[in-house]
Amino acid sequence: MKLGGHRGSGNVEDRRGIGIGGGLGIGGVVIALIAMYFGVDPSVVLNTANQVAPPPSRQEAPKGPPADEMGQFVSRVLASTEDVWQEVFRQAGSDYPEPKLVLFSDAVRSDCGVGQSAMGPFYCPLDQSVYIDLAFYRDLQARFRAPGDFAQAYVIAHEVGHHVQKVTGIMSRMDQMRGRVSKAEYNQASVRLELQADCFAGVWAHHAGNKSLLDPGDLEEGLTAAAAIGDDRMQKRTQGRVVPESFTHGSSAQRVRWFKRGMDTGKVSACDTFAARTL
């Protein structure tokens, strides 16, 4: 990506090296169980909000943008999502409330509970923040075989897609379904939510391309990353078999299809996975 001259976001909070104290607690255990890989929205899936203990006092995070290369990269990617979604919201006649992005190492306390680096990146709707341990990017390349800076940027764009769902009220559909439908129906709704976040990431990619931020091969990196974390590939890797009825994020083909749809059209209206007859 061509981000060298791009501004960094002022919405990055660097908590790397700052302990959380107090152990994981029940909120952290619940989130660790449900967030097997990135993209999981902890409070939407299992409503962990009521199980989280209040955070203890901790050392304050450093002020200002990160000084290291990867921290600056993440800050610039977040800024590019801010620019895109501010414009999209402006054209729709509304304002875009920017999310915060929290960098952490090992473990972090959010309003949705305590997250661990092994979970991968996640979005917490209760504090409207994206959380990421940058060590995940090593796994993205080595374990998931999805290298490249655009693949890394896609991770952030997907989580920001969940923020767009939160602030537009789309995420509330999951709250309304909780406890009223079967597990299979809820899983299907979760798939639609995740695929829409992929499509929103594609919308960002479309506009980033229009702003000349992409290098040749970047879009292919994004498609590779989307395919790498499909439920079918994840289940095959972790349990040796595929159980489609337990999908919560969508298959590799579905994730690629919806990311590409957003990327090709650049339109939010093209991302209505909840109205789609087929995914």
N, C-alpha and C positions, 0 to 999 in steps of 0.2 A: 504494500500500500504506500501511497505517496503522502505521508503524514508529516514529513520533516518540517515543513513550514506552517503546518496547521496549529491552531491554538490548542492549549490544553484546557480541560474542564476545571472549574473551581469547585466541583461537587465530589471530588475524590477525598476520602478520608483514609489515611494510611495507619492501620493498626498493627502492622507487621512487627513482631517482637514484643507486643504488649500482651501480657497474660490476662485471662478472663477471671480467674479466681472462682472459688466455690464449686468446682467440679462441673460435670455435664448436667446433672439433674434430669428429671423426667422429660422436660421439653427437649433436651438434647438427644436423649435416647429415642424418642419418638421420631424426631427429624432424621436421625441417623438410619432408622429402619426404612423410612419411606424415600429418602433421597439417595437412591442407589447411583444415580449419575445426574449430570447437570440438567437443568430445566425444571426440576420439581419445585412446586410452590408449596412449602410446608403447611401453612395455615389453611389453604384451600383444600388440600388432600385429606388431612386428618384433624383439622381444627385444633391445632396445638396451642392456640393462644391462651386458653384457660388453664393450661398446665405449666405455664412458664413462670418461674419465680422471678421477682424483681432483681435487676442486675445489681451486683455489688459495686462499690466505688472502685475505679481503676485509674491507672495512669492516663493522662490526656494524650490523644494522638497528636503528632506533630502538625503544625499549621502549614498551609501552603501546598503546592503540587509536589508529587514525588520527584526526587532528584535522580534516581537511577533510570537506566534506559527502558526497562520493561514497565516501570511505573509511569514514565512519561508516555510510552506507547498506549497504555490503557487509558490514560487521561485524555489523549488526543482522540482515541476511538470514541470514548464517551462524549467528547465535545462534538464529534461528527454526528452522533445520534441526536444530540441536542439540537444541532442546526437543522437536521432533516425533520425531526418531529415538531419543532417550533414552526417550521414553514407549513407542514401538513395541517397542524392544528389551526394556524392562522387562516389558511385557505378555507377551513371549515367554520371559521368565525368564533374560535375559542382559543384559550391560552393553554400552553403545555407546561404543567408543573414538573420540573426536572427532577429525576430521581438522584439519590446519592449512590456512589459506588464505594464500597468499603474493601480495602485490601487487608488481608489478614494472613497469619501463618499458624498452622496447626489447628487452632480452634478459635471461634469467635462467638460472642453473645449478641444476638439480635432480638428484636421484639417478638420473633416467632420461635425463639428458643436458642439453644446453643448448637452451632453448626461445626462440623469437623472438616478438615481439608479432604479427607477420603470421600466425602459426599460429592465433591465437585462444586462448581458455582451454583448459587441459588438466588432467587428473588424473594424478599419478605414483604408482603403487601401491607403489613401492619406498620412498618416504618418506611415503606416505599424506598427500599434500598436493595441494591445488587451487592452480593458478597462473593468474593473470589480470592482463593489462595493461588498465587501465580505458579505454584508448583504443578498445578493442574495442566498447564501448557506442556510440560514435559510428558505427562501421560497422554495428552492429545496426540503428540507426535509419535511416541514410542509404543504406547499400548493400543491406541485407536488408529494409528497409521494415518493421521490427518495433519500433515505438517503445513507450515506456512503462516505468515502473519495475518492473512485474511481469514484463515480458519480460526485463529485466535480472536479476531475481531467479531466473527460470527457468533462466538460464544457470548460475548457481551451484548451483541445486538439481539440475540434470542431472549436474554434475560430482560433487556429493556422492552422487548415486545410484551413481556408479562406486565411490565409497568404500564404500558399503554392500555392493556386490558383492564388493569386496576382502575386507572383514572377515568376511563370511558364507561365503567360500569359493567363491562363484559364479564369480568371475573365473578361478579355477584351471582351469576347463573349457577356457578358451582355451589355457592353457599345455599341457594334455594333448593338445590337437589339433595343436599346432604341429609341422610336419614330418611328420605322419601322415596328413594329408588333402590334397586338391587345393586349389589357390588358390580355386576357386569355392566349395568347401565351407567353407573358412576364412572367406571373405567373408560367406557366409550366417550363420555363427556370430557374426561380428562385428556383423551387422545385428541379430541377436537380443539381443546384449549391449547395444547402443546403445538399442534400443527398450525394453529393460527399465529402463535408466537413465532414459528418458523417463517410463516408468510410475511409477518411484520418485519422480520429480519431481512427478508428479501426486498421489501419496500425500501428499507434503509439502504441496502446494497444498490438498488436501482438509482436512487438519488445520489449516493456517494459516487457512482460512476459518472453521473451527469456533472458532478463537481470536480471531475478529473482526479479523484483520489485513488483510483484503482490502477494496478499494474496488470500487464498481460498475465493471464493464468490465475488471477485472484478469484474470479467467480468459480473456476473449477475447484479451487481449494475449498470454497464454501460448500459446494455441492458434495465434495468428498467428506467434509466434516459432518454434514447433515446425514449422509448415508451411514457414517461410522457409528453413530449413536442411536440407530433405529432399534426398537424393542426386539425385533427378530435377531439381529446380530448380537445385541447385548445378552439375550437369553441363551443363544447358542454358545456364546463365549463363557458365560458364568454357570449354566446348568446343563449344557449339552443338548438341549431340546427347546423347541419353540412352542409356546402356548399362546396363540393369538387372542383368546378370550381374556387373558390377563394383561394385555397391552395397556399402557397408560400414556405413552408418548407417540405411538405410531410406528409403522414399519420403516425400514430404510427407504423403500420406494416412496412411501407416503411423505416422509419428511423432505426428501429431495423434490418431490412434485410440488409441495406447497411453498417451499423456499423459492423454487424456480418461478412459481406463479407470481409471487410478490416481486421477484427480481425482474421478471419480464414486463409486468404491468406498471409497477410503481404506485399502485392504487390500493388504498385500504379496503375499498368496496369489493375488491377481488379476493379478499381474505376471509369471507364469511364461512368458515368451516362448519358452523352450527346449522347453517341452512343447506349445506351441500348434501345431496343424496348419496354420493359416493365420495370416499376420501382417497 
